[in-house]
Amino acid sequence: MAMTEAQHLAINKYRRKNRARTQYINRKSVAKNFILKDATANDLTMLLNCIKQRQHELSN
């Protein structure tokens, strides 16, 4: 289904107004897709270590 010009303008306005939130959502999506589609066993091991480190930082 095609979007109208008004919808495009509204989306772009939201993205400009909420740049940090948009970047957060995009980065989260990229990370998830990498893990689910491209990551090797070594990548997953490294990522798990990074996740544990980040969890430790957030708990302090």
PDB file with one MODEL, atoms N, CA, C and O in Angstrom:
MODEL        1
ATOM      1  N   MET A   1       0.840  -1.165   0.000  1.00  0.00           N
ATOM      2  CA  MET A   1       0.000   0.000   0.000  1.00  0.00           C
ATOM      3  C   MET A   1       0.895   1.241   0.000  1.00  0.00           C
ATOM      4  O   MET A   1       1.796   1.361   0.830  1.00  0.00           O
ATOM      5  N   ALA A   2       0.650   2.140  -0.910  1.00  0.00           N
ATOM      6  CA  ALA A   2       1.445   3.348  -1.044  1.00  0.00           C
ATOM      7  C   ALA A   2       1.089   4.357   0.050  1.00  0.00           C
ATOM      8  O   ALA A   2      -0.060   4.459   0.480  1.00  0.00           O
ATOM      9  N   MET A   3       2.120   5.104   0.488  1.00  0.00           N
ATOM     10  CA  MET A   3       1.878   6.134   1.487  1.00  0.00           C
ATOM     11  C   MET A   3       1.611   7.463   0.798  1.00  0.00           C
ATOM     12  O   MET A   3       2.124   7.745  -0.285  1.00  0.00           O
ATOM     13  N   THR A   4       0.812   8.247   1.444  1.00  0.00           N
ATOM     14  CA  THR A   4       0.503   9.566   0.896  1.00  0.00           C
ATOM     15  C   THR A   4       1.649  10.522   1.215  1.00  0.00           C
ATOM     16  O   THR A   4       2.501  10.236   2.056  1.00  0.00           O
ATOM     17  N   GLU A   5       1.652  11.643   0.538  1.00  0.00           N
ATOM     18  CA  GLU A   5       2.663  12.680   0.797  1.00  0.00           C
ATOM     19  C   GLU A   5       2.566  13.160   2.243  1.00  0.00           C
ATOM     20  O   GLU A   5       3.584  13.428   2.881  1.00  0.00           O
ATOM     21  N   ALA A   6       1.350  13.268   2.758  1.00  0.00           N
ATOM     22  CA  ALA A   6       1.160  13.699   4.151  1.00  0.00           C
ATOM     23  C   ALA A   6       1.782  12.707   5.126  1.00  0.00           C
ATOM     24  O   ALA A   6       2.357  13.110   6.138  1.00  0.00           O
ATOM     25  N   GLN A   7       1.672  11.416   4.830  1.00  0.00           N
ATOM     26  CA  GLN A   7       2.276  10.403   5.693  1.00  0.00           C
ATOM     27  C   GLN A   7       3.797  10.511   5.672  1.00  0.00           C
ATOM     28  O   GLN A   7       4.439  10.423   6.718  1.00  0.00           O
ATOM     29  N   HIS A   8       4.375  10.702   4.490  1.00  0.00           N
ATOM     30  CA  HIS A   8       5.824  10.875   4.387  1.00  0.00           C
ATOM     31  C   HIS A   8       6.285  12.083   5.192  1.00  0.00           C
ATOM     32  O   HIS A   8       7.285  12.016   5.908  1.00  0.00           O
ATOM     33  N   LEU A   9       5.564  13.172   5.074  1.00  0.00           N
ATOM     34  CA  LEU A   9       5.924  14.379   5.810  1.00  0.00           C
ATOM     35  C   LEU A   9       5.819  14.162   7.318  1.00  0.00           C
ATOM     36  O   LEU A   9       6.673  14.619   8.078  1.00  0.00           O
ATOM     37  N   ALA A  10       4.776  13.467   7.742  1.00  0.00           N
ATOM     38  CA  ALA A  10       4.598  13.197   9.172  1.00  0.00           C
ATOM     39  C   ALA A  10       5.708  12.300   9.712  1.00  0.00           C
ATOM     40  O   ALA A  10       6.217  12.534  10.808  1.00  0.00           O
ATOM     41  N   ILE A  11       6.079  11.291   8.960  1.00  0.00           N
ATOM     42  CA  ILE A  11       7.161  10.391   9.378  1.00  0.00           C
ATOM     43  C   ILE A  11       8.472  11.151   9.486  1.00  0.00           C
ATOM     44  O   ILE A  11       9.195  11.006  10.471  1.00  0.00           O
ATOM     45  N   ASN A  12       8.782  11.961   8.479  1.00  0.00           N
ATOM     46  CA  ASN A  12      10.018  12.735   8.503  1.00  0.00           C
ATOM     47  C   ASN A  12      10.030  13.736   9.652  1.00  0.00           C
ATOM     48  O   ASN A  12      11.069  13.954  10.276  1.00  0.00           O
ATOM     49  N   LYS A  13       8.888  14.342   9.930  1.00  0.00           N
ATOM     50  CA  LYS A  13       8.789  15.279  11.052  1.00  0.00           C
ATOM     51  C   LYS A  13       9.051  14.560  12.371  1.00  0.00           C
ATOM     52  O   LYS A  13       9.781  15.072  13.220  1.00  0.00           O
ATOM     53  N   TYR A  14       8.459  13.374  12.551  1.00  0.00           N
ATOM     54  CA  TYR A  14       8.678  12.586  13.763  1.00  0.00           C
ATOM     55  C   TYR A  14      10.152  12.230  13.910  1.00  0.00           C
ATOM     56  O   TYR A  14      10.725  12.357  14.992  1.00  0.00           O
ATOM     57  N   ARG A  15      10.768  11.781  12.808  1.00  0.00           N
ATOM     58  CA  ARG A  15      12.181  11.382  12.856  1.00  0.00           C
ATOM     59  C   ARG A  15      13.085  12.550  13.214  1.00  0.00           C
ATOM     60  O   ARG A  15      14.044  12.379  13.967  1.00  0.00           O
ATOM     61  N   ARG A  16      12.797  13.730  12.690  1.00  0.00           N
ATOM     62  CA  ARG A  16      13.601  14.910  13.024  1.00  0.00           C
ATOM     63  C   ARG A  16      13.421  15.300  14.487  1.00  0.00           C
ATOM     64  O   ARG A  16      14.383  15.661  15.166  1.00  0.00           O
ATOM     65  N   LYS A  17      12.193  15.225  14.961  1.00  0.00           N
ATOM     66  CA  LYS A  17      11.879  15.626  16.328  1.00  0.00           C
ATOM     67  C   LYS A  17      12.384  14.603  17.353  1.00  0.00           C
ATOM     68  O   LYS A  17      12.704  14.967  18.484  1.00  0.00           O
ATOM     69  N   ASN A  18      12.455  13.343  16.967  1.00  0.00           N
ATOM     70  CA  ASN A  18      12.830  12.257  17.875  1.00  0.00           C
ATOM     71  C   ASN A  18      14.063  11.512  17.374  1.00  0.00           C
ATOM     72  O   ASN A  18      14.074  10.284  17.294  1.00  0.00           O
ATOM     73  N   ARG A  19      15.107  12.281  17.035  1.00  0.00           N
ATOM     74  CA  ARG A  19      16.315  11.715  16.441  1.00  0.00           C
ATOM     75  C   ARG A  19      16.965  10.641  17.334  1.00  0.00           C
ATOM     76  O   ARG A  19      17.351   9.583  16.838  1.00  0.00           O
ATOM     77  N   ALA A  20      17.083  10.899  18.609  1.00  0.00           N
ATOM     78  CA  ALA A  20      17.732   9.943  19.518  1.00  0.00           C
ATOM     79  C   ALA A  20      16.935   8.641  19.596  1.00  0.00           C
ATOM     80  O   ALA A  20      17.522   7.559  19.569  1.00  0.00           O
ATOM     81  N   ARG A  21      15.628   8.730  19.691  1.00  0.00           N
ATOM     82  CA  ARG A  21      14.781   7.532  19.766  1.00  0.00           C
ATOM     83  C   ARG A  21      14.870   6.733  18.466  1.00  0.00           C
ATOM     84  O   ARG A  21      14.941   5.504  18.490  1.00  0.00           O
ATOM     85  N   THR A  22      14.866   7.441  17.329  1.00  0.00           N
ATOM     86  CA  THR A  22      14.965   6.789  16.033  1.00  0.00           C
ATOM     87  C   THR A  22      16.296   6.054  15.906  1.00  0.00           C
ATOM     88  O   THR A  22      16.336   4.923  15.422  1.00  0.00           O
ATOM     89  N   GLN A  23      17.384   6.688  16.335  1.00  0.00           N
ATOM     90  CA  GLN A  23      18.703   6.042  16.287  1.00  0.00           C
ATOM     91  C   GLN A  23      18.736   4.814  17.192  1.00  0.00           C
ATOM     92  O   GLN A  23      19.286   3.779  16.816  1.00  0.00           O
ATOM     93  N   TYR A  24      18.152   4.925  18.378  1.00  0.00           N
ATOM     94  CA  TYR A  24      18.097   3.794  19.309  1.00  0.00           C
ATOM     95  C   TYR A  24      17.386   2.605  18.668  1.00  0.00           C
ATOM     96  O   TYR A  24      17.882   1.479  18.717  1.00  0.00           O
ATOM     97  N   ILE A  25      16.231   2.856  18.072  1.00  0.00           N
ATOM     98  CA  ILE A  25      15.454   1.783  17.447  1.00  0.00           C
ATOM     99  C   ILE A  25      16.230   1.165  16.280  1.00  0.00           C
ATOM    100  O   ILE A  25      16.243  -0.057  16.126  1.00  0.00           O
ATOM    101  N   ASN A  26      16.868   1.991  15.468  1.00  0.00           N
ATOM    102  CA  ASN A  26      17.639   1.476  14.331  1.00  0.00           C
ATOM    103  C   ASN A  26      18.816   0.631  14.794  1.00  0.00           C
ATOM    104  O   ASN A  26      19.059  -0.445  14.247  1.00  0.00           O
ATOM    105  N   ARG A  27      19.547   1.105  15.792  1.00  0.00           N
ATOM    106  CA  ARG A  27      20.703   0.352  16.298  1.00  0.00           C
ATOM    107  C   ARG A  27      20.276  -0.980  16.906  1.00  0.00           C
ATOM    108  O   ARG A  27      20.937  -2.000  16.713  1.00  0.00           O
ATOM    109  N   LYS A  28      19.179  -0.961  17.635  1.00  0.00           N
ATOM    110  CA  LYS A  28      18.654  -2.193  18.229  1.00  0.00           C
ATOM    111  C   LYS A  28      18.296  -3.199  17.140  1.00  0.00           C
ATOM    112  O   LYS A  28      18.588  -4.388  17.268  1.00  0.00           O
ATOM    113  N   SER A  29      17.678  -2.734  16.094  1.00  0.00           N
ATOM    114  CA  SER A  29      17.285  -3.593  14.975  1.00  0.00           C
ATOM    115  C   SER A  29      18.502  -4.175  14.272  1.00  0.00           C
ATOM    116  O   SER A  29      18.521  -5.360  13.939  1.00  0.00           O
ATOM    117  N   VAL A  30      19.514  -3.350  14.045  1.00  0.00           N
ATOM    118  CA  VAL A  30      20.737  -3.821  13.388  1.00  0.00           C
ATOM    119  C   VAL A  30      21.414  -4.894  14.235  1.00  0.00           C
ATOM    120  O   VAL A  30      21.851  -5.918  13.710  1.00  0.00           O
ATOM    121  N   ALA A  31      21.500  -4.662  15.546  1.00  0.00           N
ATOM    122  CA  ALA A  31      22.132  -5.633  16.444  1.00  0.00           C
ATOM    123  C   ALA A  31      21.374  -6.955  16.441  1.00  0.00           C
ATOM    124  O   ALA A  31      21.979  -8.024  16.353  1.00  0.00           O
ATOM    125  N   LYS A  32      20.061  -6.878  16.538  1.00  0.00           N
ATOM    126  CA  LYS A  32      19.245  -8.093  16.563  1.00  0.00           C
ATOM    127  C   LYS A  32      19.387  -8.879  15.269  1.00  0.00           C
ATOM    128  O   LYS A  32      19.556 -10.098  15.294  1.00  0.00           O
ATOM    129  N   ASN A  33      19.320  -8.186  14.139  1.00  0.00           N
ATOM    130  CA  ASN A  33      19.443  -8.865  12.853  1.00  0.00           C
ATOM    131  C   ASN A  33      20.826  -9.480  12.664  1.00  0.00           C
ATOM    132  O   ASN A  33      20.945 -10.565  12.094  1.00  0.00           O
ATOM    133  N   PHE A  34      21.871  -8.804  13.133  1.00  0.00           N
ATOM    134  CA  PHE A  34      23.209  -9.379  13.057  1.00  0.00           C
ATOM    135  C   PHE A  34      23.276 -10.677  13.852  1.00  0.00           C
ATOM    136  O   PHE A  34      23.787 -11.686  13.368  1.00  0.00           O
ATOM    137  N   ILE A  35      22.755 -10.640  15.073  1.00  0.00           N
ATOM    138  CA  ILE A  35      22.796 -11.823  15.933  1.00  0.00           C
ATOM    139  C   ILE A  35      22.010 -12.977  15.312  1.00  0.00           C
ATOM    140  O   ILE A  35      22.485 -14.112  15.297  1.00  0.00           O
ATOM    141  N   LEU A  36      20.831 -12.697  14.808  1.00  0.00           N
ATOM    142  CA  LEU A  36      19.963 -13.754  14.292  1.00  0.00           C
ATOM    143  C   LEU A  36      20.379 -14.279  12.917  1.00  0.00           C
ATOM    144  O   LEU A  36      20.094 -15.431  12.590  1.00  0.00           O
ATOM    145  N   LYS A  37      21.044 -13.460  12.113  1.00  0.00           N
ATOM    146  CA  LYS A  37      21.288 -13.855  10.730  1.00  0.00           C
ATOM    147  C   LYS A  37      22.751 -14.067  10.369  1.00  0.00           C
ATOM    148  O   LYS A  37      23.050 -14.925   9.539  1.00  0.00           O
ATOM    149  N   ASP A  38      23.678 -13.311  10.968  1.00  0.00           N
ATOM    150  CA  ASP A  38      25.049 -13.313  10.470  1.00  0.00           C
ATOM    151  C   ASP A  38      26.110 -13.749  11.472  1.00  0.00           C
ATOM    152  O   ASP A  38      27.201 -14.146  11.064  1.00  0.00           O
ATOM    153  N   ALA A  39      25.828 -13.689  12.751  1.00  0.00           N
ATOM    154  CA  ALA A  39      26.850 -13.916  13.764  1.00  0.00           C
ATOM    155  C   ALA A  39      27.372 -15.347  13.752  1.00  0.00           C
ATOM    156  O   ALA A  39      26.620 -16.312  13.608  1.00  0.00           O
ATOM    157  N   THR A  40      28.691 -15.446  13.909  1.00  0.00           N
ATOM    158  CA  THR A  40      29.329 -16.756  14.042  1.00  0.00           C
ATOM    159  C   THR A  40      29.357 -17.123  15.526  1.00  0.00           C
ATOM    160  O   THR A  40      28.986 -16.318  16.380  1.00  0.00           O
ATOM    161  N   ALA A  41      29.792 -18.326  15.820  1.00  0.00           N
ATOM    162  CA  ALA A  41      29.901 -18.764  17.223  1.00  0.00           C
ATOM    163  C   ALA A  41      30.860 -17.849  17.979  1.00  0.00           C
ATOM    164  O   ALA A  41      30.598 -17.491  19.127  1.00  0.00           O
ATOM    165  N   ASN A  42      31.965 -17.469  17.345  1.00  0.00           N
ATOM    166  CA  ASN A  42      32.928 -16.571  17.993  1.00  0.00           C
ATOM    167  C   ASN A  42      32.309 -15.201  18.243  1.00  0.00           C
ATOM    168  O   ASN A  42      32.522 -14.604  19.298  1.00  0.00           O
ATOM    169  N   ASP A  43      31.552 -14.709  17.289  1.00  0.00           N
ATOM    170  CA  ASP A  43      30.860 -13.430  17.464  1.00  0.00           C
ATOM    171  C   ASP A  43      29.914 -13.492  18.657  1.00  0.00           C
ATOM    172  O   ASP A  43      29.880 -12.575  19.477  1.00  0.00           O
ATOM    173  N   LEU A  44      29.153 -14.569  18.752  1.00  0.00           N
ATOM    174  CA  LEU A  44      28.191 -14.703  19.848  1.00  0.00           C
ATOM    175  C   LEU A  44      28.878 -14.770  21.204  1.00  0.00           C
ATOM    176  O   LEU A  44      28.389 -14.199  22.179  1.00  0.00           O
ATOM    177  N   THR A  45      30.012 -15.466  21.268  1.00  0.00           N
ATOM    178  CA  THR A  45      30.771 -15.542  22.518  1.00  0.00           C
ATOM    179  C   THR A  45      31.251 -14.158  22.931  1.00  0.00           C
ATOM    180  O   THR A  45      31.133 -13.776  24.095  1.00  0.00           O
ATOM    181  N   MET A  46      31.790 -13.412  21.977  1.00  0.00           N
ATOM    182  CA  MET A  46      32.265 -12.064  22.249  1.00  0.00           C
ATOM    183  C   MET A  46      31.111 -11.160  22.682  1.00  0.00           C
ATOM    184  O   MET A  46      31.251 -10.374  23.619  1.00  0.00           O
ATOM    185  N   LEU A  47      29.985 -11.274  22.007  1.00  0.00           N
ATOM    186  CA  LEU A  47      28.829 -10.455  22.353  1.00  0.00           C
ATOM    187  C   LEU A  47      28.291 -10.791  23.740  1.00  0.00           C
ATOM    188  O   LEU A  47      27.903  -9.895  24.490  1.00  0.00           O
ATOM    189  N   LEU A  48      28.266 -12.071  24.081  1.00  0.00           N
ATOM    190  CA  LEU A  48      27.812 -12.463  25.424  1.00  0.00           C
ATOM    191  C   LEU A  48      28.698 -11.853  26.502  1.00  0.00           C
ATOM    192  O   LEU A  48      28.204 -11.409  27.539  1.00  0.00           O
ATOM    193  N   ASN A  49      30.008 -11.830  26.259  1.00  0.00           N
ATOM    194  CA  ASN A  49      30.927 -11.201  27.217  1.00  0.00           C
ATOM    195  C   ASN A  49      30.641  -9.705  27.327  1.00  0.00           C
ATOM    196  O   ASN A  49      30.646  -9.153  28.427  1.00  0.00           O
ATOM    197  N   CYS A  50      30.396  -9.057  26.212  1.00  0.00           N
ATOM    198  CA  CYS A  50      30.070  -7.625  26.219  1.00  0.00           C
ATOM    199  C   CYS A  50      28.762  -7.372  26.954  1.00  0.00           C
ATOM    200  O   CYS A  50      28.642  -6.394  27.691  1.00  0.00           O
ATOM    201  N   ILE A  51      27.792  -8.240  26.759  1.00  0.00           N
ATOM    202  CA  ILE A  51      26.496  -8.094  27.426  1.00  0.00           C
ATOM    203  C   ILE A  51      26.657  -8.241  28.936  1.00  0.00           C
ATOM    204  O   ILE A  51      26.085  -7.463  29.699  1.00  0.00           O
ATOM    205  N   LYS A  52      27.423  -9.222  29.366  1.00  0.00           N
ATOM    206  CA  LYS A  52      27.645  -9.416  30.794  1.00  0.00           C
ATOM    207  C   LYS A  52      28.334  -8.207  31.407  1.00  0.00           C
ATOM    208  O   LYS A  52      27.986  -7.775  32.506  1.00  0.00           O
ATOM    209  N   GLN A  53      29.314  -7.664  30.692  1.00  0.00           N
ATOM    210  CA  GLN A  53      30.025  -6.470  31.172  1.00  0.00           C
ATOM    211  C   GLN A  53      29.063  -5.289  31.290  1.00  0.00           C
ATOM    212  O   GLN A  53      29.088  -4.559  32.281  1.00  0.00           O
ATOM    213  N   ARG A  54      28.222  -5.103  30.285  1.00  0.00           N
ATOM    214  CA  ARG A  54      27.270  -3.985  30.292  1.00  0.00           C
ATOM    215  C   ARG A  54      26.248  -4.158  31.413  1.00  0.00           C
ATOM    216  O   ARG A  54      25.887  -3.187  32.078  1.00  0.00           O
ATOM    217  N   GLN A  55      25.779  -5.387  31.627  1.00  0.00           N
ATOM    218  CA  GLN A  55      24.835  -5.646  32.722  1.00  0.00           C
ATOM    219  C   GLN A  55      25.472  -5.291  34.064  1.00  0.00           C
ATOM    220  O   GLN A  55      24.829  -4.709  34.938  1.00  0.00           O
ATOM    221  N   HIS A  56      26.730  -5.646  34.207  1.00  0.00           N
ATOM    222  CA  HIS A  56      27.452  -5.324  35.451  1.00  0.00           C
ATOM    223  C   HIS A  56      27.550  -3.807  35.631  1.00  0.00           C
ATOM    224  O   HIS A  56      27.338  -3.299  36.732  1.00  0.00           O
ATOM    225  N   GLU A  57      27.871  -3.082  34.551  1.00  0.00           N
ATOM    226  CA  GLU A  57      27.963  -1.621  34.629  1.00  0.00           C
ATOM    227  C   GLU A  57      26.620  -1.005  35.005  1.00  0.00           C
ATOM    228  O   GLU A  57      26.570  -0.070  35.804  1.00  0.00           O
ATOM    229  N   LEU A  58      25.541  -1.516  34.440  1.00  0.00           N
ATOM    230  CA  LEU A  58      24.221  -0.953  34.707  1.00  0.00           C
ATOM    231  C   LEU A  58      23.717  -1.275  36.107  1.00  0.00           C
ATOM    232  O   LEU A  58      22.899  -0.538  36.656  1.00  0.00           O
ATOM    233  N   SER A  59      24.197  -2.366  36.686  1.00  0.00           N
ATOM    234  CA  SER A  59      23.731  -2.738  38.023  1.00  0.00           C
ATOM    235  C   SER A  59      24.430  -1.958  39.115  1.00  0.00           C
ATOM    236  O   SER A  59      23.991  -1.971  40.265  1.00  0.00           O
ATOM    237  N   ASN A  60      25.502  -1.286  38.776  1.00  0.00           N
ATOM    238  CA  ASN A  60      26.242  -0.488  39.790  1.00  0.00           C
ATOM    239  C   ASN A  60      25.798   0.929  39.824  1.00  0.00           C
ATOM    240  O   ASN A  60      26.316   1.719  40.613  1.00  0.00           O
TER     241      ASN A  60
ENDMDL
END
